[in-house]
Amino acid sequence: MSSDTAVDKKSRLQQTNPDYDPNVVVETQNLTKIYRDFWGRQKVRALNALDLEIRKGEVFGLLGPNGSGKSTTIKLLLGLLFPSSGRALVFGEEASEVTKNERIGYLPEESYLYKFLTAEETLDFYGRLFDMPADVRRQRVDDLIEKVGLTWAKRRQLKEYSKGMTRRIGLAQALINDPELILLDEPTSGLDPLGTREMKDMILQLKNEGKTVVMCSHLLADVQDVCDRIAILYQGDLKELGRVDSLLQVTEETQVRTKGLSQEAQEEIKSVVAKYGGEIVSMENPKTTLEDLFLNIVRESQQRPGRRSSGVEASSEEPS
């Protein structure tokens, strides 16, 4: 999509919808998805009345155990599924409006790429799908291959790539159209510690470029490192939503960091710090880990009376 077309669309949206906020990239309103069997009977309620708002330039984490509705949410945003009720809006438009996908990059959990093409040929192929001019396409391919650290293997067929290398070229493919919104499903899957660190650095770089990133991941430490806000889903229900730094604060406790004190002085209460000539470096609420927060929410949900026993895990259509 040309920039002029995007500007025209934005103007039309502002005229037809006075509540449209260009800084809100993704919005869901009471979004519900029910999978039904051949006879139309309810089989699985994959997503239940989800309300989310994802703003421009943030990294948003979508978390939950298998069967929580994460992948269903992503597919609804891409227009690959239609909601049973409620709305999914992307760039102020209904998610079913397929033209908006020209402004989206998507890295699925498993990248389905042509194994007999090289990295250069793969990215060139996807660039052609977006009608990119040849000179722009060549430059874009070179830049992305360098960005994901595969310059040394750019002429090797993908069948020779390791899973980590395939993940990298999958990310490059998701960025070929210079998208405004990037959806990443398990982006660090199959990467070694160095590759994981580089992937997280690339996600932060995308944020610095003004991109909006939505990522699903089971590796909670990775989410904690890069996400501004998170939503935790369980059996299709939204259980927690907020900023990572706020959610991880343990407000019932106070943590004091000091320097210049003996072991004896460190064990004294705050009023004794000055007596021993120490200096309070900081006094704040300690933080838990995202892993502990996640597990506590899931365990509380499992123990809650009257919870639904059915979940997406019972459906072959939506494993995660």
C-alpha positions in Angstrom: 0.0 0.0 0.0 1.4 3.4 -0.9 1.8 6.0 1.9 -0.7 8.3 0.1 -3.3 5.6 0.2 -2.6 5.0 3.9 -3.0 8.7 4.7 -6.3 8.9 2.7 -7.6 5.9 4.6 -6.7 7.5 7.9 -8.5 10.7 6.9 -11.6 8.8 5.9 -11.6 6.9 9.2 -11.4 10.1 11.1 -14.3 11.6 9.2 -16.5 8.5 9.4 -15.6 7.6 13.0 -15.0 10.6 15.3 -13.8 8.2 18.1 -11.0 6.9 15.9 -7.6 7.3 17.6 -4.6 6.8 15.2 -2.5 5.9 18.2 -4.6 2.8 18.9 -3.3 0.1 16.5 -5.4 -2.9 17.8 -8.7 -2.8 19.6 -11.0 -5.7 20.6 -14.4 -5.1 21.9 -16.2 -8.0 23.6 -14.4 -10.3 21.2 -15.7 -13.8 21.4 -15.0 -16.9 19.3 -16.9 -20.2 19.6 -16.0 -23.2 17.6 -18.9 -25.4 16.6 -19.3 -28.9 15.3 -20.9 -30.0 12.0 -24.4 -29.6 13.6 -23.8 -26.1 14.8 -23.5 -27.1 18.5 -21.0 -25.3 20.6 -17.8 -27.3 20.8 -15.3 -24.9 22.4 -15.5 -21.3 23.6 -12.0 -20.3 22.5 -12.2 -16.6 23.4 -14.7 -15.0 25.8 -15.5 -11.2 25.6 -12.0 -10.0 25.2 -11.4 -6.3 25.6 -7.9 -5.1 24.6 -6.3 -1.9 23.4 -2.8 -1.9 21.9 -1.2 1.4 21.2 1.3 2.5 18.6 4.9 1.9 19.4 4.6 -0.6 22.3 5.6 -4.2 22.6 2.6 -6.1 23.9 2.9 -9.6 25.2 0.0 -12.1 24.8 0.5 -14.9 27.3 -1.3 -18.0 28.4 -1.0 -21.8 28.7 -1.8 -24.0 25.7 -5.5 -23.7 24.9 -5.9 -20.2 26.3 -6.9 -18.5 23.0 -3.7 -16.7 22.1 -3.5 -18.1 18.5 -7.3 -17.6 18.1 -6.8 -13.9 18.9 -3.9 -13.6 16.4 -6.0 -15.3 13.7 -8.9 -13.0 14.4 -6.7 -9.9 14.1 -5.4 -11.2 10.7 -8.9 -11.9 9.5 -8.2 -15.6 9.1 -11.1 -16.3 11.5 -14.4 -14.4 12.0 -15.7 -13.6 15.5 -18.8 -15.2 16.9 -19.6 -11.9 18.5 -17.8 -8.6 19.3 -15.3 -6.7 17.2 -11.7 -6.8 16.3 -10.3 -3.6 14.9 -6.8 -3.1 13.4 -5.8 0.5 12.3 -9.4 1.5 13.0 -10.8 -1.0 10.5 -12.6 -4.3 11.0 -10.0 -7.1 11.0 -12.0 -8.8 8.2 -10.8 -5.9 5.9 -7.9 -7.8 4.2 -6.2 -4.8 2.7 -5.0 -3.8 6.2 -2.7 -6.9 6.1 -0.4 -5.0 3.8 0.6 -3.0 6.9 1.1 -6.1 9.0 4.0 -8.5 9.4 3.4 -12.0 10.8 5.8 -14.6 12.1 3.8 -17.8 12.8 5.0 -20.4 15.3 6.1 -22.6 12.5 7.4 -20.9 9.4 6.2 -22.6 6.2 8.8 -21.5 3.6 9.9 -23.0 0.3 12.9 -25.3 1.3 14.5 -25.2 -2.1 14.8 -21.4 -2.3 17.7 -19.5 -0.8 17.3 -16.7 1.7 17.7 -14.1 -1.1 15.2 -15.9 -3.3 12.7 -16.3 -0.4 12.7 -12.6 0.5 12.6 -11.6 -3.2 9.5 -13.8 -3.7 7.7 -12.2 -0.8 8.8 -8.7 -1.9 7.2 -9.4 -5.3 3.9 -10.3 -3.6 3.8 -6.7 -2.3 4.6 -5.3 -5.8 7.8 -3.8 -4.6 10.0 -2.2 -7.4 13.0 -4.3 -8.2 15.6 -1.9 -6.9 13.7 -1.3 -3.7 13.3 -5.1 -3.3 17.0 -5.8 -3.8 18.0 -3.3 -1.2 15.3 -4.4 1.2 16.4 -8.1 0.9 20.1 -7.2 1.5 19.2 -5.0 4.5 17.0 -7.6 6.1 19.4 -10.5 5.6 22.1 -8.4 7.3 19.6 -7.4 10.1 18.9 -11.0 11.0 22.6 -12.1 10.8 22.4 -14.4 7.8 24.6 -12.7 5.2 27.0 -15.6 5.4 24.2 -18.1 4.4 22.1 -16.0 2.1 22.7 -18.2 -0.9 22.2 -21.5 0.8 18.9 -23.3 0.3 16.6 -23.2 3.3 16.5 -27.0 3.6 20.1 -26.7 4.9 19.1 -24.2 7.6 18.8 -25.1 11.3 15.6 -24.3 13.1 17.2 -21.1 14.5 18.3 -20.0 11.1 14.8 -20.7 9.7 13.4 -18.6 12.5 15.6 -15.7 11.5 14.7 -15.8 7.9 11.1 -16.1 9.0 11.4 -12.8 10.8 13.0 -11.2 7.8 10.0 -12.4 5.7 7.6 -10.8 8.2 9.5 -7.5 7.9 9.8 -7.4 4.0 6.9 -5.0 3.6 8.2 -2.6 6.3 5.0 -3.2 8.4 3.6 -0.9 11.1 2.3 -3.9 13.1 4.3 -7.0 13.7 2.7 -10.2 15.1 5.2 -12.7 16.5 4.3 -16.2 17.6 7.1 -17.7 19.7 9.8 -15.6 18.1 12.7 -17.1 20.1 11.7 -20.7 19.6 14.7 -22.8 18.5 17.2 -20.1 19.1 20.4 -20.6 21.2 21.1 -18.1 24.0 23.0 -15.7 21.6 20.3 -15.9 19.0 17.6 -15.3 21.6 19.4 -12.2 22.8 19.8 -10.9 19.3 16.1 -11.6 18.6 15.1 -9.6 21.7 17.4 -6.8 20.6 15.7 -6.7 17.2 12.3 -6.5 18.8 13.5 -3.5 20.9 14.9 -2.0 17.7 11.6 -2.4 16.0 10.0 -0.5 18.9 12.5 2.3 18.6 11.6 2.6 14.9 8.0 3.3 16.0 6.7 -0.2 15.1 4.0 -1.9 17.2 4.9 -5.5 18.2 2.5 -8.1 19.6 4.3 -11.3 20.7 3.1 -14.6 22.1 5.7 -16.7 24.0 6.0 -19.4 26.5 9.4 -18.1 27.5 8.4 -15.7 30.2 11.8 -14.3 30.8 11.9 -13.1 27.2 8.6 -11.4 27.5 9.7 -9.8 30.7 12.8 -8.4 29.0 11.1 -6.7 26.0 7.3 -6.1 26.7 5.8 -2.9 27.9 2.4 -4.4 28.7 1.1 -8.0 28.9 -2.3 -9.7 28.8 -2.6 -13.2 30.4 -5.4 -15.4 29.1 -6.7 -18.6 30.6 -9.3 -20.8 28.8 -10.3 -17.8 26.7 -10.8 -15.4 29.6 -8.6 -12.3 30.2 -7.1 -12.8 33.7 -4.6 -10.0 33.9 -3.7 -6.9 31.9 -1.2 -4.1 32.6 2.3 -2.8 32.5 5.0 -5.4 33.3 6.8 -3.3 35.8 3.6 -2.6 37.7 2.3 -6.2 37.7 5.6 -7.5 39.0 5.8 -5.2 42.0 5.2 -6.9 45.4 3.3 -4.0 47.1 3.0 -5.8 50.4 6.8 -5.7 50.9 9.4 -3.0 51.0 12.9 -3.5 49.9 15.8 -1.3 51.2 19.2 -1.2 49.5 22.1 0.3 51.4 25.8 0.7 51.2 28.5 1.2 53.7 26.9 -0.8 56.5 28.3 -3.8 58.4 26.4 -7.1 58.4 25.0 -6.2 61.9 23.7 -2.9 60.6 22.0 -4.4 57.6 19.8 -6.5 59.9 18.5 -3.5 61.8 15.3 -1.6 60.9 15.2 1.6 58.9 15.6 3.9 62.0 18.9 2.3 62.8 20.4 3.0 59.3 21.4 6.6 60.2 22.9 5.4 63.5 25.4 3.3 61.8 26.3 6.0 59.2 24.9 4.1 56.3 23.2 5.6 53.2 19.9 4.4 51.8 20.5 3.8 48.1 16.8 3.0 47.4 13.6 2.1 49.1 11.0 0.4 46.8 8.7 -2.5 46.4 10.6 -5.6 45.3 9.5 -7.3 42.1 8.5 -10.9 41.5 9.2 -12.6 38.2 6.8 -12.9 35.3 7.0 -16.7 35.6 5.7 -16.5 39.2 3.0 -14.1 38.3 1.9 -16.3 35.4 1.9 -19.5 37.4 -0.1 -17.9 40.3 -2.8 -16.6 37.9 -3.1 -20.0 36.2 -3.3 -21.9 39.5 -5.9 -19.5 40.9 -7.9 -19.9 37.8 -7.7 -23.7 38.0 -8.9 -23.6 41.7 -11.7 -21.2 41.2 -15.1 -22.9 41.7 -17.4 -23.1 38.6 -14.6 -22.6 36.1 -15.2 -24.0 32.6 -13.8 -27.4 32.2 -13.6 -27.1 28.4 -10.9 -25.1 26.7 -9.2 -24.6 23.4 -7.0 -27.6 24.3 -10.0 -29.8 23.5 -10.2 -28.5 19.9 -8.0 -29.7 17.1 -8.6 -26.4 15.3 -6.8 -24.3 17.9 -3.9 -26.1 19.8 -2.6 -22.9 21.4 
